């Protein structure tokens, strides 16, 4: 069985979204700055069916996440905000399990991506994802609330924080409302031109 992993872009002052974050504004005001480091990278552009881009340490950090990927889990807000921009061939190319409260028929897309909607909890979603992933990894893609749920439940093996050299000043702090006994052991650091990528192992 592969790893259960997650990544999260976080500002220097600890925010994973700006102020007024919500369904219609998932990254909050000014929160798009958290992801600017990746949009010009070859690893990001290739997955979005775009040419060119920079090949550097930041791109390597993205490639490391997707190299052994077997399945993805995401929250409903990420799916709703991403479905149209992703188009007919989303960038995942593996089965995706979407957490939501109500049943929904599966959706098949081109390129190997399918969306299965899970309405009975994160544990069941993880069970389904691990079954199809086999020896490959399961990525908890987001948003931040979904990653926090898996962290709180002790269901992550590794967490990569992409520390972006910006200050948001206010917004949604990523490490709020997590168990005080949560222990993370740093196992790998990559210093890229756009972000510092710190990978942690969850200590159980």
C-alpha positions in Angstrom: 0.0 0.0 0.0 1.3 3.5 -0.9 1.5 6.6 1.2 -1.4 8.9 2.1 0.1 12.4 1.4 -1.0 16.0 1.2 0.5 19.3 0.2 -0.4 22.8 1.2 0.9 26.2 0.2 1.3 28.4 3.3 2.4 32.0 3.6 5.3 33.0 5.9 2.8 34.2 8.5 0.9 30.9 8.5 -2.1 31.5 6.2 -3.4 29.0 3.6 -6.1 31.5 2.4 -6.7 35.2 2.6 -9.6 37.0 4.3 -13.2 36.3 3.2 -12.4 32.8 2.0 -15.5 30.8 1.1 -17.1 28.8 -1.7 -17.2 31.7 -4.1 -13.8 32.9 -3.1 -11.9 29.7 -2.1 -8.4 31.3 -1.7 -9.8 34.5 -0.1 -8.8 38.0 -0.9 -5.2 38.1 -2.3 -4.9 34.4 -1.6 -4.0 33.6 -5.3 -0.5 34.8 -4.4 -0.1 31.5 -2.5 -0.1 29.6 -5.8 1.8 32.0 -8.1 5.0 30.0 -7.5 3.7 27.0 -9.5 1.7 28.3 -12.5 4.9 29.0 -14.6 6.4 25.6 -13.9 6.8 22.9 -16.6 5.4 20.3 -14.1 2.2 22.3 -13.6 1.8 23.4 -17.2 2.2 19.9 -18.6 -0.6 18.5 -16.4 -2.8 21.3 -17.6 -2.1 20.5 -21.3 0.1 23.6 -21.7 3.6 23.8 -23.2 6.8 25.3 -21.9 7.5 26.4 -18.4 10.4 26.4 -16.0 12.2 23.2 -14.9 13.7 23.9 -11.5 13.5 22.7 -7.8 9.9 23.9 -7.5 8.9 21.8 -10.5 10.7 18.8 -9.0 8.7 19.1 -5.8 5.5 18.9 -7.9 6.8 16.0 -9.9 7.6 14.1 -6.6 4.0 14.3 -5.5 2.6 13.0 -8.8 5.2 10.4 -9.8 3.6 7.5 -7.8 0.1 8.9 -7.7 -2.8 6.3 -7.7 -5.8 8.2 -6.5 -6.9 11.7 -5.2 -9.3 12.9 -2.5 -10.7 16.4 -2.5 -13.5 18.4 -0.9 -16.6 19.5 -2.7 -15.5 23.2 -2.8 -12.3 22.3 -4.7 -14.3 20.2 -7.1 -16.9 22.9 -7.7 -14.4 25.7 -8.3 -12.1 23.5 -10.4 -14.5 21.5 -12.6 -14.9 24.1 -15.3 -11.3 25.3 -15.5 -10.1 21.7 -15.6 -12.2 21.0 -18.7 -12.7 17.6 -20.3 -9.2 16.3 -19.3 -8.5 17.3 -15.7 -4.8 17.3 -14.5 -5.1 14.3 -12.2 -5.2 11.3 -14.6 -6.3 9.0 -11.8 -9.6 8.3 -9.9 -10.7 11.2 -7.8 -13.0 10.9 -4.7 -14.9 14.0 -3.8 -16.2 14.5 -0.2 -19.8 15.8 0.0 -23.0 15.4 2.0 -25.3 14.2 -0.8 -25.1 11.3 -3.2 -24.1 12.1 -6.8 -23.6 10.0 -9.9 -19.9 9.4 -10.9 -18.4 11.5 -13.6 -15.9 10.1 -16.1 -13.5 12.5 -17.9 -10.8 12.0 -20.5 -7.2 11.1 -19.6 -8.0 8.6 -16.9 -9.7 11.0 -14.4 -13.0 10.0 -12.9 -14.9 11.7 -10.1 -16.7 9.5 -7.5 -18.7 11.3 -4.8 -18.5 10.0 -1.3 -21.1 11.1 1.3 -20.3 8.9 4.3 -17.1 10.3 5.7 -13.3 10.6 5.1 -12.5 7.1 6.3 -14.7 5.5 3.6 -13.3 7.9 1.0 -9.8 6.8 2.0 -10.7 3.1 1.9 -12.0 3.5 -1.6 -9.0 5.5 -2.8 -6.5 3.1 -1.3 -8.3 0.2 -3.0 -7.9 1.6 -6.5 -4.4 3.1 -5.8 -3.0 -0.2 -4.7 0.8 0.2 -4.2 0.6 3.8 -5.4 0.0 7.0 -3.3 -3.2 8.7 -2.3 -3.1 12.5 -2.5 -5.4 14.6 -0.2 -5.5 17.5 -2.7 -7.5 20.0 -0.7 -8.8 22.4 0.1 -7.1 23.2 3.4 -10.2 22.1 5.4 -10.0 18.7 3.9 -6.3 18.3 4.6 -6.9 19.4 8.2 -9.6 16.8 8.6 -7.2 14.0 7.6 -4.5 15.5 9.8 -6.8 15.7 12.8 -7.9 12.1 12.2 -4.3 10.8 12.0 -4.9 9.5 8.5 -1.9 11.2 6.8 1.5 9.6 6.4 3.2 12.7 5.0 2.5 16.4 4.7 4.4 18.7 2.4 4.2 22.4 3.3 5.1 24.7 0.4 6.3 27.7 2.3 5.7 30.7 0.0 7.8 33.9 0.8 4.8 36.2 1.1 3.0 37.8 4.0 -0.8 37.9 3.8 -1.4 39.6 7.2 -4.8 38.0 7.8 -6.9 35.2 6.6 -7.3 31.5 7.4 -4.4 29.9 9.4 -3.6 26.4 8.2 -2.5 25.1 11.6 -5.6 26.4 13.5 -7.9 23.9 15.2 -5.6 20.9 15.0 -4.9 18.5 17.9 -2.2 19.9 20.3 -0.5 16.4 20.4 0.0 16.4 16.6 3.6 15.5 15.9 5.3 16.1 12.6 8.9 15.0 11.8 10.7 16.8 9.0 12.2 14.3 6.6 13.0 16.4 3.4 13.6 20.0 2.4 13.8 21.4 -1.1 14.7 25.1 -1.5 13.1 26.3 -4.7 13.1 29.8 -6.3 9.4 30.2 -5.6 8.9 28.3 -2.3 10.6 26.2 0.3 9.1 22.7 0.3 9.2 21.0 3.7 8.1 17.4 3.8 6.9 16.0 7.2 6.2 12.5 8.4 3.2 12.2 10.7 4.4 10.6 14.0 1.8 8.2 15.4 
